[in-house]
Amino acid sequence: MIFIMETPNSPNPSIGTGSSTFFYMKNTSEIFLIITKIEYWVESNEYVDLYINSIGDPAEGENITPININFGSGNIASGIFQKAANITGISGGDFLDRTRIPADNNNHSHSWDAKLIIPKNSILTFQAGNGGIPIEIMIEFYYRDD
């Protein structure tokens, strides 16, 4: 599980200029990283776009370490996980999903019936729609080899 608190500083490039990537995840494990749920909280109405298959090396991001909610296992996540107000060095990618989040002081969950499967060396990025709005995100995931 990973928790992110960030205020992206740029709007989504599709509605403005610049980059709005505020979270970067690359699976470096030999097995699949499977996302089961994402929870969002925002200070003002916002939307978040997810992109897969971006290319490049992230710059200006802060490395973050996911926690294992199976406390006694001793296992750690294999991957590169970064957050920042504006991660640069990334381009392209295929649009995967958009989540609209109302500012109502509640967490809002998003999941996929078939789960989101990230193979080895695949990249998932999050882009803010408006920018300048504090966002909190919790991502639940696990690894599976089949």
N, C-alpha and C positions, 0 to 999 in steps of 0.2 A: 504494500500500500504506500502511496506517496501523497503528501499534502503540499500544496502550493499556495502561497499568498503573494500576489503580485499586482502591480498597477501598470499595465501595458501603456506605453507612451505614444503609440501611433495607431491610427485607424487601419483597418484591413486594407491592403493595397487595392482590392477590387472597388473600394469606395473612396480612396484617397491615394496618397503617395507614401512611399516608404514601406518599411516592414512592420509587422505587428506580431511577430512570433514571440510569445512569452513563455512557451514551454516546448522542450525538445526531448524526445525519447527515442533511443536507438537500442534495439535488442541485440546484444552481443553473445547471447547464450546459444548453444547448439540446439536448444529445444524452443518450442513456441512460447511466446509471452502472450497470455490471454487476458484481455481486459474484460471484466465482468460488469463493472459499473463505474460511472463518473458522477460525482455530486458537485454541484455548483452553488455558490452564493455570490451575489454581487451587491454593490452599494447603490447602483442605479441600473435601470434596464439596460441589458447588454446581450449580445450574442457572441458565441464562440464557434469558429470554424475549425474543423479537424482536417488535416491533409496527410496523405500517405505518400511515400516514395519521393520525398524531397531529396535534394542532393546538396553536397557541400559539407563543410566542417563548421560547427557552431562557434561563434566568437562572441565575446562579451557576456556569456552566460555564467551563472554560478552553479557549480556542481551540487547536486542534492542527493542524499542517500535515502532510498525507500526503507521503510521499516517492515519487518516480518511480523504479521499478527499471530503467527504460530511461534510464540516467544521462545520456547525451548528448543526449536529446531536447529538453530545456529546457521541456517542457510541465509545467504545474502543475494540480492538481485544482481543479475549479470546484465549490464547495460550502461549506457551513458544517459544520465538524466540531468537536465539543466533548466533553470528558470532565469528570467531577467525581464526588465521592462521592455527590452528590444534586443532579441538575439539576432545577430547578423551572420553573414556567411552562408546562409541557406537560400536556395532558390528552387523554383518549380514545385512539383508535387501534384498529386491528384486530389481534388476535393472529395472528401469522404462524407462529411456530415456537418450540419449546423444545428446548434442548440440555442434557443432563445430563452433567456433567463430573466424573469421579472424581479424587480427589487421589492420584495415583500418580507424581508427578514427571515426567510425560510430557506433551507437547503432544498435543491431541486435535483432529483436523480435522473440519470439518463443511462439506458442500457440497450443492448441489442439482443433479440431473441437468439440469434446464432452466435453471439459473442464476437468480439473483435480480436482477431488472431494476428500477431506480429511475428513473422518469421525472422530468423537470424539476419542481422545487418539491415533490417528494414527500419525505417524512420517514421515516426508519427510526430506531427507538430500541431500546436494549438495557436490560433490567431484570434485576436480580439476584434470585434466588429467596430467599436467606436474609439477605443483607446481612452486613457485617462481615468478609467473607472476601476476601483479596487475589485479584485476577483479572488475568491478562495475556491480551490478545487481539490477534491480528494479522489484519487484513482485507485480502484481495487483491481488487482491482477494477480495471476499465478503463472507458473510454468508447467508445461505438459509436453511430453515427447511423442505423442501419437497423432 
